[in-house]
């Protein structure tokens, strides 16, 4: 009798958890649509030449850490130098690369060491070996920093120390950024509101298979393999139905490290990025919000739905598992570091709503799914499963997932001028409908693997992300 009571409790728990998650996603669709409408109005304002040619725009320091990016480093730096914004400097930080990255940069941009350049900030970092400037007049806004290896966060902190601008835009040296990205990212900081913008994130896209020429994305293609296509759908869903929606209720807890803008003064106040955590972008955003809550200063974190930054995603399962294993460990570390905030009413909605959501649905989802699979196997072994009901329930869950992915794809295609031909849409929808079978189980496996490393204190670094480079446009 007790066994069947426990079984009944378990059945209702999994049903309630699934229904709650689906409800959150459908609310996300509503809030995301509201956010897209607002974003379109903002973009109409941005189309005015007067904004781009204004003389009172804030100065921006674009910081791009690089480690062993020799294959794509020149194209990527050229891309970052072609941005249409009148007041920005580019700081590329070579984080102790042991490939030919620095040699290629010195040769291509005619770099010369700057003897008297001193960091303006005081964040502790690994030793800076040299600071270089280009001897070419048209690259006068380029600074290359060579330092001892200390990890991505440490490299970004070096850039923050050296930066002379009021706004910091963090990206990666392997990213391709849209030409008008900076002006769009700066706009939320210009809007007169009662709340201070402490972070702004832009959409991230996958450029695998696309054509790049002179650092500019010339032709957008879908990735050639199924794993890449599924990740495109995943990014659409995560950024539109996730971050866009949470941004509307000021509940955004993550600004992607690949493309995020912050006030330099606020970064200095909290000591920059934490080099001792793997999920440095999530941890920084949580710490920034915590800092503003303690100061009792009204603030907000903004997300722009436009895809402003393109990157190379893992194109095989081995690299993909390493990436998501790392993301899972980063989430674990951040929640552990800020445990005192979770459920704490002193931090208002951040403590009572937003962080608990992350614990239950972001951190907890892989665990619940894994336990659910074990429970299903046990139930099947014990003969407890009504297979007709189980298959019907699976069909309902599968269809709901397909509906949400379809909504994300069509919201993206209808609102942004990308992937808007029939061939692309068909391939994206096919990838979305295959995702539960070829992608999601691997994602759960990678997350559980990362959690187990944390439980048993297994040391594991970032893992090697092997770059193949972008396709050069003819």
CORQUI-V19492 format. One record per helix or strand of 2 or more residues. SS is the DSSP state (H for helix, E for strand). FROM is the first residue (numbers start at 1). LEN is the number of residues. If there is no record, write none. Layout:
ss = {SS SS}
from = {FROM FROM}
len = {LEN LEN}
//
This chain:
ss = {H H E H E H E E H E H E E H E E E H E H H E H H H H H H E}
from = {2 49 60 73 88 101 111 128 137 142 152 167 176 181 196 211 216 226 259 264 280 299 317 339 345 387 422 440 471}
len = {45 4 7 9 8 9 3 7 3 6 11 6 2 10 11 3 4 23 5 6 16 13 21 3 38 29 17 16 2}
//
